[in-house]
Amino acid sequence: MDTGIISLLSAGLGAGITLLSVYFNNKNQIKRDQLKYQNDLNIERLRIENETHKKYRTELLQNIERFNNILGKIENSLSLTNSVIQSSNNLSSEDFDKKYLSEQIELVELESISIAFFPDLIDSIKRITALHNNYWGNQRLLLKINIKTKREQYISMQSRIIEISNKTFPEIRNIKTDILKISKKIKSKYVA
């Protein structure tokens, strides 16, 4: 064989091998780039997911705090102590009604928070709202009674208020216990 042909065949074979090598290198580089791109996407997805969970946890803890504050306010509002203070201070029916309407707005907020974050508690919240309405009606009547002239009627009405309070407080305590468990679970899981 002629050296020219051998050189040509060698060059052709070398070029073919080089082309195959470039082809496989490019193919492998494309796979590496795709894997890197997929990895980068996964890292970004996890970052966004983590940020979303962090925001949700923060929002949840803020709502637990608001939920507890409203429950505490309602608990205080329906207490015998509060009833006696209102009666002793001769709180007018109009002022009492304003206080009641303000608390109703907070009870609606309590229901909204419950629906969004604690749906298992909604029935308890509705019972508290009903008891709050009963308290309002009885306390309003009590405020119109003069204890000096109608002592028996006053005591009878006050016993109804005590009964309402006695039904409300265990309900509120149970809700607060449930909320405390949720809060502890969140904090133990996410707060180092």
Contacts in CASP RR format, 6 or more apart in sequence:
PFRMAT RR
TARGET T0000
AUTHOR 0000-0000-0000
METHOD contacts of the structure
MODEL  1
MDTGIISLLSAGLGAGITLLSVYFNNKNQIKRDQLKYQNDLNIERLRIEN
ETHKKYRTELLQNIERFNNILGKIENSLSLTNSVIQSSNNLSSEDFDKKY
LSEQIELVELESISIAFFPDLIDSIKRITALHNNYWGNQRLLLKINIKTK
REQYISMQSRIIEISNKTFPEIRNIKTDILKISKKIKSKYVA
54 190 0 8 1.000
57 186 0 8 1.000
57 190 0 8 1.000
60 117 0 8 1.000
60 186 0 8 1.000
61 183 0 8 1.000
61 186 0 8 1.000
61 187 0 8 1.000
63 113 0 8 1.000
63 116 0 8 1.000
63 117 0 8 1.000
64 117 0 8 1.000
64 179 0 8 1.000
64 182 0 8 1.000
64 183 0 8 1.000
64 186 0 8 1.000
66 109 0 8 1.000
66 113 0 8 1.000
67 110 0 8 1.000
67 113 0 8 1.000
67 114 0 8 1.000
67 117 0 8 1.000
67 118 0 8 1.000
67 179 0 8 1.000
68 176 0 8 1.000
68 179 0 8 1.000
70 106 0 8 1.000
70 107 0 8 1.000
70 109 0 8 1.000
70 110 0 8 1.000
71 110 0 8 1.000
71 128 0 8 1.000
71 172 0 8 1.000
71 175 0 8 1.000
71 176 0 8 1.000
71 179 0 8 1.000
72 172 0 8 1.000
73 103 0 8 1.000
73 106 0 8 1.000
74 103 0 8 1.000
74 106 0 8 1.000
74 107 0 8 1.000
74 110 0 8 1.000
74 128 0 8 1.000
74 132 0 8 1.000
74 168 0 8 1.000
74 172 0 8 1.000
75 168 0 8 1.000
75 169 0 8 1.000
75 172 0 8 1.000
76 82 0 8 1.000
77 99 0 8 1.000
77 103 0 8 1.000
77 132 0 8 1.000
77 135 0 8 1.000
78 131 0 8 1.000
78 132 0 8 1.000
78 135 0 8 1.000
78 164 0 8 1.000
78 165 0 8 1.000
78 168 0 8 1.000
78 169 0 8 1.000
79 165 0 8 1.000
80 158 0 8 1.000
80 161 0 8 1.000
80 162 0 8 1.000
80 165 0 8 1.000
83 139 0 8 1.000
83 142 0 8 1.000
83 158 0 8 1.000
83 161 0 8 1.000
86 96 0 8 1.000
86 139 0 8 1.000
86 143 0 8 1.000
87 142 0 8 1.000
87 143 0 8 1.000
87 147 0 8 1.000
87 154 0 8 1.000
90 143 0 8 1.000
91 143 0 8 1.000
92 143 0 8 1.000
93 140 0 8 1.000
93 143 0 8 1.000
93 144 0 8 1.000
96 136 0 8 1.000
96 139 0 8 1.000
96 140 0 8 1.000
96 143 0 8 1.000
97 140 0 8 1.000
100 136 0 8 1.000
103 132 0 8 1.000
104 132 0 8 1.000
107 125 0 8 1.000
107 128 0 8 1.000
107 129 0 8 1.000
107 132 0 8 1.000
110 125 0 8 1.000
110 128 0 8 1.000
111 122 0 8 1.000
111 125 0 8 1.000
111 126 0 8 1.000
111 129 0 8 1.000
114 121 0 8 1.000
114 122 0 8 1.000
114 125 0 8 1.000
115 122 0 8 1.000
118 178 0 8 1.000
118 179 0 8 1.000
118 182 0 8 1.000
120 178 0 8 1.000
121 175 0 8 1.000
121 178 0 8 1.000
121 179 0 8 1.000
124 171 0 8 1.000
124 174 0 8 1.000
124 175 0 8 1.000
125 175 0 8 1.000
127 171 0 8 1.000
128 168 0 8 1.000
128 171 0 8 1.000
128 172 0 8 1.000
128 175 0 8 1.000
131 164 0 8 1.000
131 167 0 8 1.000
131 168 0 8 1.000
131 171 0 8 1.000
132 168 0 8 1.000
134 164 0 8 1.000
135 161 0 8 1.000
135 164 0 8 1.000
135 165 0 8 1.000
135 168 0 8 1.000
138 157 0 8 1.000
138 160 0 8 1.000
138 161 0 8 1.000
138 164 0 8 1.000
139 161 0 8 1.000
141 157 0 8 1.000
142 154 0 8 1.000
142 157 0 8 1.000
142 158 0 8 1.000
142 161 0 8 1.000
145 153 0 8 1.000
145 154 0 8 1.000
145 157 0 8 1.000
146 154 0 8 1.000
147 154 0 8 1.000
END
